[in-house]
Amino acid sequence: MTTAKYITQERMELLTERILTDYGFDPHQKRVQNVPIEEIVEFHFDLHICWEPIDHFDPDGIVMAAILPTERRIVLNETHRGLFDSKIGTYHFTLAHELGHWVLHSSGTPYRLRLRDTGPTGRSGSLNADGALHETATARLETVRPYYCRSTSRKPPEEVQADLFAECLLMPRPMMERTVGQLRKMGKIHLSHLYGLAECFRVSISALSVRLTRLQLLNIDADGNVRRPGADRNTHEQLTLDL
Protein backbone atom coordinates (compact mmCIF):
# COMPACT_ATOMS: atom_id res chain seq x y z
CA MET A 1 0.00 0.00 0.00
CA THR A 2 1.12 3.55 -0.64
CA THR A 3 1.49 6.11 2.10
CA ALA A 4 -1.98 7.15 3.21
CA LYS A 5 -2.90 10.69 2.22
CA TYR A 6 -5.74 12.59 3.84
CA ILE A 7 -8.70 13.08 1.50
CA THR A 8 -11.30 15.70 2.32
CA GLN A 9 -14.96 14.77 2.44
CA GLU A 10 -15.69 16.85 -0.65
CA ARG A 11 -13.08 15.03 -2.70
CA MET A 12 -14.31 11.71 -1.37
CA GLU A 13 -17.84 12.58 -2.49
CA LEU A 14 -16.53 13.40 -5.98
CA LEU A 15 -14.51 10.21 -6.20
CA THR A 16 -17.29 7.86 -5.07
CA GLU A 17 -19.88 9.52 -7.28
CA ARG A 18 -17.52 9.07 -10.21
CA ILE A 19 -17.05 5.39 -9.40
CA LEU A 20 -20.81 4.89 -9.27
CA THR A 21 -21.34 6.77 -12.53
CA ASP A 22 -18.60 4.83 -14.30
CA TYR A 23 -20.18 1.58 -13.16
CA GLY A 24 -23.59 2.68 -14.46
CA PHE A 25 -25.29 3.51 -11.17
CA ASP A 26 -26.85 6.98 -11.22
CA PRO A 27 -26.43 8.65 -7.80
CA HIS A 28 -28.93 11.33 -8.90
CA GLN A 29 -31.78 8.95 -9.65
CA LYS A 30 -35.09 9.73 -7.98
CA ARG A 31 -35.71 6.24 -6.61
CA VAL A 32 -33.85 5.17 -3.48
CA GLN A 33 -31.84 2.12 -4.48
CA ASN A 34 -29.08 0.26 -2.71
CA VAL A 35 -25.64 0.39 -4.28
CA PRO A 36 -24.69 -3.03 -5.75
CA ILE A 37 -21.44 -3.20 -3.80
CA GLU A 38 -20.70 -6.85 -4.55
CA GLU A 39 -21.00 -6.24 -8.29
CA ILE A 40 -18.84 -3.12 -8.11
CA VAL A 41 -16.13 -4.97 -6.18
CA GLU A 42 -16.10 -8.02 -8.44
CA PHE A 43 -16.91 -6.66 -11.89
CA HIS A 44 -15.80 -3.02 -11.85
CA PHE A 45 -12.60 -3.53 -9.83
CA ASP A 46 -11.96 -7.18 -10.65
CA LEU A 47 -11.48 -8.15 -7.02
CA HIS A 48 -12.42 -11.56 -5.65
CA ILE A 49 -14.58 -11.89 -2.52
CA CYS A 50 -13.88 -15.00 -0.45
CA TRP A 51 -14.30 -16.42 3.04
CA GLU A 52 -11.46 -17.71 5.21
CA PRO A 53 -10.62 -17.82 8.94
CA ILE A 54 -8.28 -14.83 9.40
CA ASP A 55 -8.22 -14.37 13.18
CA HIS A 56 -4.44 -14.91 13.07
CA PHE A 57 -4.00 -11.40 11.61
CA ASP A 58 -4.67 -10.02 15.10
CA PRO A 59 -4.88 -12.71 17.82
CA ASP A 60 -5.74 -10.07 20.44
CA GLY A 61 -8.51 -8.38 18.48
CA ILE A 62 -11.60 -9.08 16.39
CA VAL A 63 -10.72 -9.22 12.70
CA MET A 64 -13.70 -8.74 10.40
CA ALA A 65 -12.08 -8.72 6.97
CA ALA A 66 -8.87 -8.03 5.07
CA ILE A 67 -7.71 -7.05 1.61
CA LEU A 68 -4.73 -8.77 0.00
CA PRO A 69 -3.72 -6.34 -2.76
CA THR A 70 -1.19 -8.51 -4.56
CA GLU A 71 -3.78 -11.32 -4.78
CA ARG A 72 -6.68 -8.96 -5.60
CA ARG A 73 -8.75 -10.57 -2.86
CA ILE A 74 -11.09 -9.26 -0.18
CA VAL A 75 -11.24 -11.91 2.54
CA LEU A 76 -14.17 -11.94 4.95
CA ASN A 77 -13.57 -13.73 8.23
CA GLU A 78 -15.33 -17.09 8.18
CA THR A 79 -15.40 -16.96 12.00
CA HIS A 80 -17.93 -14.10 11.84
CA ARG A 81 -19.97 -15.37 8.91
CA GLY A 82 -23.06 -15.67 11.09
CA LEU A 83 -22.84 -11.98 11.94
CA PHE A 84 -22.46 -10.97 8.30
CA ASP A 85 -25.35 -13.23 7.27
CA SER A 86 -27.67 -11.72 9.89
CA LYS A 87 -26.60 -8.10 9.39
CA ILE A 88 -26.51 -7.25 5.69
CA GLY A 89 -25.61 -3.65 6.48
CA THR A 90 -22.43 -4.75 8.25
CA TYR A 91 -21.57 -7.02 5.33
CA HIS A 92 -22.03 -4.26 2.74
CA PHE A 93 -20.15 -1.66 4.77
CA THR A 94 -17.25 -4.05 5.33
CA LEU A 95 -16.97 -4.74 1.60
CA ALA A 96 -17.07 -1.02 0.82
CA HIS A 97 -14.49 -0.33 3.54
CA GLU A 98 -12.04 -2.86 2.11
CA LEU A 99 -12.68 -1.50 -1.38
CA GLY A 100 -11.77 1.89 0.06
CA HIS A 101 -8.34 0.56 1.00
CA TRP A 102 -7.91 -0.71 -2.56
CA VAL A 103 -8.90 2.60 -4.14
CA LEU A 104 -7.25 4.98 -1.66
CA HIS A 105 -4.16 3.13 -0.49
CA SER A 106 -3.12 0.67 -3.21
CA SER A 107 -0.75 1.51 -6.03
CA GLY A 108 -1.51 0.50 -9.59
CA THR A 109 -5.26 0.30 -9.01
CA PRO A 110 -7.89 1.21 -11.62
CA TYR A 111 -8.63 4.46 -9.79
CA ARG A 112 -5.93 6.72 -8.41
CA LEU A 113 -6.99 9.69 -6.37
CA ARG A 114 -5.68 12.62 -8.37
CA LEU A 115 -8.33 15.24 -7.83
CA ARG A 116 -7.68 18.82 -8.80
CA ASP A 117 -6.99 21.27 -6.01
CA THR A 118 -10.17 23.28 -6.12
CA GLY A 119 -9.47 25.28 -2.96
CA PRO A 120 -12.51 26.62 -1.07
CA THR A 121 -14.90 26.42 -4.01
CA GLY A 122 -16.69 23.38 -2.62
CA ARG A 123 -18.63 21.32 -5.15
CA SER A 124 -17.08 22.94 -8.20
CA GLY A 125 -14.22 20.44 -8.01
CA SER A 126 -13.66 17.86 -10.70
CA LEU A 127 -11.54 14.82 -11.44
CA ASN A 128 -8.39 15.05 -13.52
CA ALA A 129 -8.39 14.02 -17.16
CA ASP A 130 -11.53 12.04 -18.05
CA GLY A 131 -12.38 11.47 -14.41
CA ALA A 132 -11.94 7.74 -14.59
CA LEU A 133 -8.35 7.89 -13.38
CA HIS A 134 -7.47 4.62 -15.10
CA GLU A 135 -3.90 3.39 -14.74
CA THR A 136 -2.07 1.56 -17.50
CA ALA A 137 -2.55 -2.16 -17.74
CA THR A 138 1.12 -2.69 -16.97
CA ALA A 139 0.97 -0.89 -13.61
CA ARG A 140 2.44 -3.13 -10.94
CA LEU A 141 1.23 -3.56 -7.38
CA GLU A 142 3.68 -3.32 -4.54
CA THR A 143 4.45 -6.43 -2.51
CA VAL A 144 2.76 -5.39 0.69
CA ARG A 145 1.16 -6.75 3.80
CA PRO A 146 -2.64 -7.10 3.90
CA TYR A 147 -4.88 -4.38 5.27
CA TYR A 148 -7.28 -5.89 7.75
CA CYS A 149 -10.35 -4.46 9.43
CA ARG A 150 -10.49 -5.05 13.16
CA SER A 151 -12.68 -3.90 16.01
CA THR A 152 -10.93 -1.13 17.92
CA SER A 153 -11.89 2.05 19.72
CA ARG A 154 -9.08 4.06 18.15
CA LYS A 155 -8.73 3.83 14.38
CA PRO A 156 -5.63 4.88 12.45
CA PRO A 157 -6.15 7.58 9.79
CA GLU A 158 -6.29 5.14 6.88
CA GLU A 159 -9.12 3.23 8.59
CA VAL A 160 -11.05 6.46 9.14
CA GLN A 161 -10.61 7.31 5.47
CA ALA A 162 -11.79 3.85 4.39
CA ASP A 163 -14.90 4.31 6.55
CA LEU A 164 -15.58 7.68 4.91
CA PHE A 165 -15.16 6.12 1.47
CA ALA A 166 -17.63 3.36 2.39
CA GLU A 167 -20.35 5.70 3.63
CA CYS A 168 -19.99 8.03 0.62
CA LEU A 169 -20.18 5.10 -1.79
CA LEU A 170 -23.09 3.26 -0.17
CA MET A 171 -25.15 6.38 0.58
CA PRO A 172 -24.51 8.80 -2.29
CA ARG A 173 -24.87 12.45 -1.32
CA PRO A 174 -27.31 13.43 -4.12
CA MET A 175 -29.63 10.55 -3.24
CA MET A 176 -29.46 11.31 0.48
CA GLU A 177 -30.20 15.00 0.00
CA ARG A 178 -33.12 14.31 -2.33
CA THR A 179 -34.60 11.65 -0.03
CA VAL A 180 -34.44 13.71 3.16
CA GLY A 181 -35.87 16.69 1.28
CA GLN A 182 -38.83 14.60 0.14
CA LEU A 183 -39.41 13.26 3.65
CA ARG A 184 -39.53 16.78 5.04
CA LYS A 185 -42.14 17.78 2.49
CA MET A 186 -44.37 14.85 3.43
CA GLY A 187 -44.28 15.26 7.19
CA LYS A 188 -42.16 15.14 10.29
CA ILE A 189 -39.44 12.52 10.49
CA HIS A 190 -39.40 9.76 13.09
CA LEU A 191 -36.62 7.29 13.90
CA SER A 192 -38.69 4.26 12.91
CA HIS A 193 -38.84 5.54 9.34
CA LEU A 194 -35.10 6.07 9.21
CA TYR A 195 -34.80 2.35 9.90
CA GLY A 196 -36.84 1.89 6.72
CA LEU A 197 -34.47 4.19 4.86
CA ALA A 198 -31.48 2.22 6.16
CA GLU A 199 -33.10 -0.94 4.85
CA CYS A 200 -33.53 0.67 1.41
CA PHE A 201 -29.82 1.50 1.30
CA ARG A 202 -28.97 -1.90 2.84
CA VAL A 203 -26.87 -0.28 5.56
CA SER A 204 -27.06 -0.27 9.36
CA ILE A 205 -28.96 2.44 11.22
CA SER A 206 -25.69 3.51 12.85
CA ALA A 207 -24.02 3.99 9.44
CA LEU A 208 -27.05 5.95 8.22
CA SER A 209 -27.01 8.11 11.35
CA VAL A 210 -23.35 8.98 10.84
CA ARG A 211 -24.00 9.82 7.18
CA LEU A 212 -27.00 12.04 7.96
CA THR A 213 -25.00 13.91 10.59
CA ARG A 214 -21.94 14.33 8.38
CA LEU A 215 -24.09 15.74 5.57
CA GLN A 216 -25.81 18.03 8.11
CA LEU A 217 -29.20 16.71 7.09
CA LEU A 218 -30.45 15.22 10.38
CA ASN A 219 -29.13 14.42 13.84
CA ILE A 220 -30.17 11.38 15.88
CA ASP A 221 -29.42 11.61 19.60
CA ALA A 222 -28.80 8.79 22.08
CA ASP A 223 -32.52 8.65 22.93
CA GLY A 224 -33.51 8.12 19.31
CA ASN A 225 -34.85 11.63 18.79
CA VAL A 226 -34.45 13.01 15.26
CA ARG A 227 -33.67 16.69 14.79
CA ARG A 228 -32.57 19.00 12.06
CA PRO A 229 -29.08 20.39 12.67
CA GLY A 230 -29.31 23.47 14.85
CA ALA A 231 -32.86 22.72 16.01
CA ASP A 232 -33.78 23.02 19.66
CA ARG A 233 -33.37 19.79 21.63
CA ASN A 234 -37.08 19.82 22.44
CA THR A 235 -37.98 19.98 18.76
CA HIS A 236 -38.16 16.53 17.20
CA GLU A 237 -39.17 15.29 13.76
CA GLN A 238 -41.92 12.73 13.25
CA LEU A 239 -42.97 11.17 9.98
CA THR A 240 -46.06 9.26 8.90
CA LEU A 241 -44.55 8.06 5.61
CA ASP A 242 -44.19 4.35 4.98
CA LEU A 243 -40.84 3.66 3.30
C-alpha positions as CSV (number, residue, x, y, z in Angstrom):
1,M,0.0,0.0,0.0
2,T,1.1,3.5,-0.6
3,T,1.5,6.1,2.1
4,A,-2.0,7.2,3.2
5,K,-2.9,10.7,2.2
6,Y,-5.7,12.6,3.8
7,I,-8.7,13.1,1.5
8,T,-11.3,15.7,2.3
9,Q,-15.0,14.8,2.4
10,E,-15.7,16.9,-0.6
11,R,-13.1,15.0,-2.7
12,M,-14.3,11.7,-1.4
13,E,-17.8,12.6,-2.5
14,L,-16.5,13.4,-6.0
15,L,-14.5,10.2,-6.2
16,T,-17.3,7.9,-5.1
17,E,-19.9,9.5,-7.3
18,R,-17.5,9.1,-10.2
19,I,-17.0,5.4,-9.4
20,L,-20.8,4.9,-9.3
21,T,-21.3,6.8,-12.5
22,D,-18.6,4.8,-14.3
23,Y,-20.2,1.6,-13.2
24,G,-23.6,2.7,-14.5
25,F,-25.3,3.5,-11.2
26,D,-26.9,7.0,-11.2
27,P,-26.4,8.6,-7.8
28,H,-28.9,11.3,-8.9
29,Q,-31.8,8.9,-9.7
30,K,-35.1,9.7,-8.0
31,R,-35.7,6.2,-6.6
32,V,-33.8,5.2,-3.5
33,Q,-31.8,2.1,-4.5
34,N,-29.1,0.3,-2.7
35,V,-25.6,0.4,-4.3
36,P,-24.7,-3.0,-5.7
37,I,-21.4,-3.2,-3.8
38,E,-20.7,-6.9,-4.6
39,E,-21.0,-6.2,-8.3
40,I,-18.8,-3.1,-8.1
41,V,-16.1,-5.0,-6.2
42,E,-16.1,-8.0,-8.4
43,F,-16.9,-6.7,-11.9
44,H,-15.8,-3.0,-11.8
45,F,-12.6,-3.5,-9.8
46,D,-12.0,-7.2,-10.7
47,L,-11.5,-8.1,-7.0
48,H,-12.4,-11.6,-5.7
49,I,-14.6,-11.9,-2.5
50,C,-13.9,-15.0,-0.5
51,W,-14.3,-16.4,3.0
52,E,-11.5,-17.7,5.2
53,P,-10.6,-17.8,8.9
54,I,-8.3,-14.8,9.4
55,D,-8.2,-14.4,13.2
56,H,-4.4,-14.9,13.1
57,F,-4.0,-11.4,11.6
58,D,-4.7,-10.0,15.1
59,P,-4.9,-12.7,17.8
60,D,-5.7,-10.1,20.4
61,G,-8.5,-8.4,18.5
62,I,-11.6,-9.1,16.4
63,V,-10.7,-9.2,12.7
64,M,-13.7,-8.7,10.4
65,A,-12.1,-8.7,7.0
66,A,-8.9,-8.0,5.1
67,I,-7.7,-7.1,1.6
68,L,-4.7,-8.8,0.0
69,P,-3.7,-6.3,-2.8
70,T,-1.2,-8.5,-4.6
71,E,-3.8,-11.3,-4.8
72,R,-6.7,-9.0,-5.6
73,R,-8.8,-10.6,-2.9
74,I,-11.1,-9.3,-0.2
75,V,-11.2,-11.9,2.5
76,L,-14.2,-11.9,5.0
77,N,-13.6,-13.7,8.2
78,E,-15.3,-17.1,8.2
79,T,-15.4,-17.0,12.0
80,H,-17.9,-14.1,11.8
81,R,-20.0,-15.4,8.9
82,G,-23.1,-15.7,11.1
83,L,-22.8,-12.0,11.9
84,F,-22.5,-11.0,8.3
85,D,-25.4,-13.2,7.3
86,S,-27.7,-11.7,9.9
87,K,-26.6,-8.1,9.4
88,I,-26.5,-7.3,5.7
89,G,-25.6,-3.7,6.5
90,T,-22.4,-4.7,8.3
91,Y,-21.6,-7.0,5.3
92,H,-22.0,-4.3,2.7
93,F,-20.2,-1.7,4.8
94,T,-17.2,-4.0,5.3
95,L,-17.0,-4.7,1.6
96,A,-17.1,-1.0,0.8
97,H,-14.5,-0.3,3.5
98,E,-12.0,-2.9,2.1
99,L,-12.7,-1.5,-1.4
100,G,-11.8,1.9,0.1
101,H,-8.3,0.6,1.0
102,W,-7.9,-0.7,-2.6
103,V,-8.9,2.6,-4.1
104,L,-7.3,5.0,-1.7
105,H,-4.2,3.1,-0.5
106,S,-3.1,0.7,-3.2
107,S,-0.7,1.5,-6.0
108,G,-1.5,0.5,-9.6
109,T,-5.3,0.3,-9.0
110,P,-7.9,1.2,-11.6
111,Y,-8.6,4.5,-9.8
112,R,-5.9,6.7,-8.4
113,L,-7.0,9.7,-6.4
114,R,-5.7,12.6,-8.4
115,L,-8.3,15.2,-7.8
116,R,-7.7,18.8,-8.8
117,D,-7.0,21.3,-6.0
118,T,-10.2,23.3,-6.1
119,G,-9.5,25.3,-3.0
120,P,-12.5,26.6,-1.1
121,T,-14.9,26.4,-4.0
122,G,-16.7,23.4,-2.6
123,R,-18.6,21.3,-5.2
124,S,-17.1,22.9,-8.2
125,G,-14.2,20.4,-8.0
126,S,-13.7,17.9,-10.7
127,L,-11.5,14.8,-11.4
128,N,-8.4,15.1,-13.5
129,A,-8.4,14.0,-17.2
130,D,-11.5,12.0,-18.0
131,G,-12.4,11.5,-14.4
132,A,-11.9,7.7,-14.6
133,L,-8.3,7.9,-13.4
134,H,-7.5,4.6,-15.1
135,E,-3.9,3.4,-14.7
136,T,-2.1,1.6,-17.5
137,A,-2.5,-2.2,-17.7
138,T,1.1,-2.7,-17.0
139,A,1.0,-0.9,-13.6
140,R,2.4,-3.1,-10.9
141,L,1.2,-3.6,-7.4
142,E,3.7,-3.3,-4.5
143,T,4.4,-6.4,-2.5
144,V,2.8,-5.4,0.7
145,R,1.2,-6.8,3.8
146,P,-2.6,-7.1,3.9
147,Y,-4.9,-4.4,5.3
148,Y,-7.3,-5.9,7.8
149,C,-10.3,-4.5,9.4
150,R,-10.5,-5.1,13.2
151,S,-12.7,-3.9,16.0
152,T,-10.9,-1.1,17.9
153,S,-11.9,2.0,19.7
154,R,-9.1,4.1,18.1
155,K,-8.7,3.8,14.4
156,P,-5.6,4.9,12.5
157,P,-6.1,7.6,9.8
158,E,-6.3,5.1,6.9
159,E,-9.1,3.2,8.6
160,V,-11.1,6.5,9.1
161,Q,-10.6,7.3,5.5
162,A,-11.8,3.8,4.4
163,D,-14.9,4.3,6.5
164,L,-15.6,7.7,4.9
165,F,-15.2,6.1,1.5
166,A,-17.6,3.4,2.4
167,E,-20.3,5.7,3.6
168,C,-20.0,8.0,0.6
169,L,-20.2,5.1,-1.8
170,L,-23.1,3.3,-0.2
171,M,-25.2,6.4,0.6
172,P,-24.5,8.8,-2.3
173,R,-24.9,12.4,-1.3
174,P,-27.3,13.4,-4.1
175,M,-29.6,10.6,-3.2
176,M,-29.5,11.3,0.5
177,E,-30.2,15.0,0.0
178,R,-33.1,14.3,-2.3
179,T,-34.6,11.6,0.0
180,V,-34.4,13.7,3.2
181,G,-35.9,16.7,1.3
182,Q,-38.8,14.6,0.1
183,L,-39.4,13.3,3.6
184,R,-39.5,16.8,5.0
185,K,-42.1,17.8,2.5
186,M,-44.4,14.9,3.4
187,G,-44.3,15.3,7.2
188,K,-42.2,15.1,10.3
189,I,-39.4,12.5,10.5
190,H,-39.4,9.8,13.1
191,L,-36.6,7.3,13.9
192,S,-38.7,4.3,12.9
193,H,-38.8,5.5,9.3
194,L,-35.1,6.1,9.2
195,Y,-34.8,2.3,9.9
196,G,-36.8,1.9,6.7
197,L,-34.5,4.2,4.9
198,A,-31.5,2.2,6.2
199,E,-33.1,-0.9,4.8
200,C,-33.5,0.7,1.4
201,F,-29.8,1.5,1.3
202,R,-29.0,-1.9,2.8
203,V,-26.9,-0.3,5.6
204,S,-27.1,-0.3,9.4
205,I,-29.0,2.4,11.2
206,S,-25.7,3.5,12.8
207,A,-24.0,4.0,9.4
208,L,-27.1,5.9,8.2
209,S,-27.0,8.1,11.4
210,V,-23.3,9.0,10.8
211,R,-24.0,9.8,7.2
212,L,-27.0,12.0,8.0
213,T,-25.0,13.9,10.6
214,R,-21.9,14.3,8.4
215,L,-24.1,15.7,5.6
216,Q,-25.8,18.0,8.1
217,L,-29.2,16.7,7.1
218,L,-30.4,15.2,10.4
219,N,-29.1,14.4,13.8
220,I,-30.2,11.4,15.9
221,D,-29.4,11.6,19.6
222,A,-28.8,8.8,22.1
223,D,-32.5,8.7,22.9
224,G,-33.5,8.1,19.3
225,N,-34.8,11.6,18.8
226,V,-34.5,13.0,15.3
227,R,-33.7,16.7,14.8
228,R,-32.6,19.0,12.1
229,P,-29.1,20.4,12.7
230,G,-29.3,23.5,14.8
231,A,-32.9,22.7,16.0
232,D,-33.8,23.0,19.7
233,R,-33.4,19.8,21.6
234,N,-37.1,19.8,22.4
235,T,-38.0,20.0,18.8
236,H,-38.2,16.5,17.2
237,E,-39.2,15.3,13.8
238,Q,-41.9,12.7,13.2
239,L,-43.0,11.2,10.0
240,T,-46.1,9.3,8.9
241,L,-44.5,8.1,5.6
242,D,-44.2,4.3,5.0
243,L,-40.8,3.7,3.3
